[in-house]
């Protein structure tokens, strides 16, 4: 279920009116009167449950981290980590390593961290038996082999080929 975007009345019409919610006070205000076809008015019933208010969608408390020392006292079962955007790559990489070592969820791991780049060569599997590794011959190779074949008639010719030979 998505939340309502409570926008200020007429904010979609006038550039000078910002969308931040303000209570409608006009005598003829359609939002104040809650007329159909107009955006909903802010009311008590639209709030979230107190148990889940302010939590990350995974149900964990979100903590903003700037340095390693801020990880002390945090529990991976209760907290989810968001690394500050002000942290540079040089400090971010060891911070990510330590966060993963402690099994924390990371709210903003970044694209590079999802697919780590390794300097090692990929491990290859053992080569299958020689029968499986043979590449099937191309059509031109089969024609050459048929010409060299001492037994005539081993290769079946199509009706089109026979018509071409007769001409």
C-alpha positions in Angstrom: 0.0 0.0 0.0 1.5 3.3 -1.0 1.3 6.5 1.0 -0.7 9.5 -0.2 1.3 12.5 -1.5 -0.4 15.3 0.5 0.3 18.3 -1.6 -0.7 21.9 -0.8 -3.9 23.0 -2.6 -3.2 24.5 -6.1 0.5 23.7 -5.9 0.1 21.8 -9.2 -1.4 24.9 -10.8 0.9 27.7 -9.6 4.7 27.7 -9.6 4.8 30.2 -6.6 2.9 27.7 -4.4 5.2 25.0 -3.2 3.9 21.4 -2.7 4.6 21.2 1.1 1.4 20.6 2.9 -0.5 23.6 4.4 -4.0 23.3 5.8 -6.7 24.6 3.4 -8.5 27.5 5.1 -10.6 29.1 2.3 -14.3 29.5 2.6 -14.9 27.8 -0.7 -11.9 25.4 -0.6 -12.8 22.1 -2.2 -10.0 20.3 -0.3 -11.3 21.7 3.1 -14.8 20.6 2.2 -13.4 17.2 1.1 -15.2 17.2 -2.2 -14.9 14.2 -4.5 -12.3 14.5 -7.2 -9.9 16.6 -5.1 -6.8 15.3 -3.3 -7.3 13.9 0.2 -7.0 16.1 3.3 -4.5 15.2 6.0 -6.2 13.3 8.8 -5.4 11.1 11.8 -6.3 7.9 10.0 -3.5 8.1 7.4 -0.6 7.5 9.9 1.5 4.4 10.1 1.5 1.9 12.9 3.7 3.0 15.9 5.6 -0.2 15.8 6.8 0.3 12.2 7.1 4.1 12.1 10.5 5.3 11.0 11.8 1.8 10.2 13.5 0.8 6.9 11.2 -1.3 4.7 13.1 -4.5 5.8 11.9 -3.7 9.4 15.3 -2.6 10.7 16.5 0.7 12.2 18.6 2.6 9.7 21.9 4.1 10.9 24.0 6.5 9.0 27.7 5.6 9.2 30.7 7.9 8.5 33.6 5.8 10.1 34.4 2.4 11.5 34.1 3.6 15.1 30.4 4.2 14.6 29.8 0.5 14.1 30.5 -0.2 17.8 27.3 -1.2 19.7 25.2 -1.9 16.6 23.5 -5.2 16.2 23.0 -6.8 12.7 19.6 -8.2 13.7 18.3 -4.7 14.6 20.2 -2.2 12.5 20.7 -1.6 8.7 23.7 0.5 7.7 23.6 3.4 5.3 27.1 4.7 4.4 27.2 8.5 4.2 27.5 10.0 0.8 30.4 12.2 2.2 32.6 9.1 2.6 35.1 8.8 -0.2 36.1 5.6 -2.0 39.3 5.1 -0.1 37.6 5.0 3.3 34.4 3.4 1.8 36.1 0.1 0.7 37.5 -0.9 4.1 34.2 0.2 5.7 32.3 -2.0 3.4 34.6 -4.9 4.1 34.1 -4.5 7.9 30.4 -4.2 7.5 30.1 -7.4 5.5 32.4 -9.1 7.9 30.0 -8.3 10.7 27.0 -9.4 8.6 25.1 -6.1 8.5 22.7 -5.3 5.8 23.8 -2.3 3.7 21.1 0.1 2.4 23.4 1.7 -0.2 26.1 -0.8 -1.3 26.7 0.8 -4.7 27.0 -0.8 -8.1 30.7 -1.7 -7.9 30.3 -3.6 -4.7 27.5 -5.9 -6.1 30.0 -7.4 -8.6 33.4 -7.4 -7.1 36.3 -7.2 -9.5 38.9 -9.8 -8.9 42.5 -9.7 -10.1 42.8 -13.5 -10.0 42.2 -15.5 -13.2 38.9 -17.5 -13.2 39.2 -21.1 -12.3 38.5 -23.3 -15.3 37.0 -26.8 -15.1 38.8 -29.9 -16.3 38.5 -30.4 -20.0 35.8 -33.0 -20.9 36.8 -36.2 -22.8 38.1 -35.9 -26.3 34.9 -37.2 -27.8 32.9 -34.3 -26.5 35.5 -31.6 -27.5 35.5 -32.5 -31.2 33.8 -29.8 -33.3 31.4 -31.1 -35.9 32.7 -30.6 -39.5 31.4 -27.7 -41.6 29.4 -28.5 -44.7 32.4 -27.7 -47.0 34.5 -30.2 -45.2 31.9 -33.0 -45.6 31.8 -32.3 -49.4 35.6 -32.6 -49.6 35.5 -35.8 -47.6 32.8 -37.2 -49.9 34.9 -36.5 -53.0 37.9 -38.3 -51.5 35.7 -41.3 -50.5 36.6 -44.3 -52.7 33.1 -45.8 -52.4 30.7 -44.0 -54.8 27.1 -43.4 -53.7 27.8 -43.1 -50.0 26.7 -39.5 -50.0 23.1 -39.0 -50.9 22.5 -36.2 -53.4 19.4 -34.0 -53.3 17.0 -33.9 -56.4 18.2 -30.3 -57.1 21.9 -31.5 -57.4 20.9 -34.3 -59.8 19.0 -31.8 -62.0 22.1 -29.5 -62.1 24.4 -32.4 -63.1 22.2 -33.4 -66.0 22.4 -29.9 -67.6 
